[in-house]
Amino acid sequence: MSGTSGYAFDNTSEHAGGRFDALETCYDPVTFARLTELGVGVGMRCLELGGGGGSVAGWLADRVGPTGSVLVTDIEPRWMDGLPERGNLHVLRHDISTDELPEDEFDLIHARLVLLHVPERLAALDRLVRALRPGGSLVLDEFDCGYVPVLASPWPGAAELFEKMHDAVMGVVTRAGADIHWGLHAYAALRGAGLVGVASSTYAESWRGGSPGSRLHQVNMRQLEGRLVEEGLTEEQLDRCLRLLDDPAFAVNSYPLITTWGRRP
Ligand SMILES: C[S@@+](CC[C@H](N)C(=O)[O-])C[C@H]1O[C@@H](n2cnc3c(N)ncnc32)[C@H](O)[C@@H]1O
């Protein structure tokens, strides 16, 4: 971790790869469809902020072609080491909380699930807006972590156990500086930062036990295990909850992914 970032899910952990796999499986199709609709195309100069495993950056690089370019940043970019070489894709270790960006540079800036974790998210947003060229677009994919109803529960008390575990995970990330409802706050924030044509769209689905979405919950729990015990969960509850998330009779609503976009005038 660098700078003042409070990122709770440190990418130096062995669990980060599992998190990126789950996020990419669950949300890349949604992100790619939205970016396509918004007109990402040949020749554009793009910034992918907090690129994680790099799937969106790779997709953007293919989309903009050799006349375009993609800069992908992360505080810990090691998970992008395996990306195929592309002449138009550049990886940069960068902390959006503290490090500068070039101004008036990008036609498109995209970030998925990054500003949610950045305590200084409004200052970071201003920096991103300044990095856009006039007419350039900012697109944020962010969660509202407050809407995760259990849809099917295989045994009495299973929903309550999941909710207790989820509340504990949210407690840890909130104390690290996350805004777990940032997806709901992004629209007003983009307007407040001076963008025009601000709009949003929300995607959600059911996640069965054993699905990639359930694995996202599992990997988050495993990475935070020690702190979840400090939050009051027992080892036995953690084990039962991990097994619940493997049970296909269990289902929970996915985190709603709220995509919000706007243009620099
Ligand atoms: C939940 S992951 C999402 C990864 C990727 N955007 C995705 O959706 O698949 C959050 C990512 O943001 C990065 N990150 C967290 N704080 C950051 C900061 N201050 N500056 C840049 N990247 C940051 C993390 O290292 C991590 O890769």
The ligand as a Gaussian input file, in Angstrom:
#p B3LYP/6-31G(d) Opt

LIG

0 1
 C      -11.877000      -3.789000      -5.795000
 S      -10.410000      -3.677000      -6.729000
 C      -11.057000      -3.429000      -8.371000
 C      -10.075000      -3.801000      -9.439000
 C      -10.552000      -3.569000     -10.877000
 N      -10.837000      -2.157000     -11.096000
 C      -11.778000      -4.393000     -11.163000
 O      -12.901000      -3.889000     -11.034000
 O      -11.634000      -5.580000     -11.540000
 C       -9.796000      -2.045000      -6.351000
 C       -8.488000      -1.721000      -7.045000
 O       -8.192000      -0.343000      -6.797000
 C       -6.833000      -0.234000      -6.442000
 N       -6.668000       0.958000      -5.607000
 C       -7.070000       1.112000      -4.325000
 N       -6.737000       2.337000      -3.876000
 C       -6.117000       2.970000      -4.906000
 C       -5.524000       4.249000      -5.062000
 N       -5.489000       5.115000      -4.049000
 N       -4.972000       4.584000      -6.271000
 C       -4.995000       3.684000      -7.293000
 N       -5.533000       2.445000      -7.196000
 C       -6.090000       2.087000      -6.019000
 C       -6.514000      -1.518000      -5.720000
 O       -5.141000      -1.795000      -5.658000
 C       -7.317000      -2.531000      -6.537000
 O       -6.576000      -3.044000      -7.613000

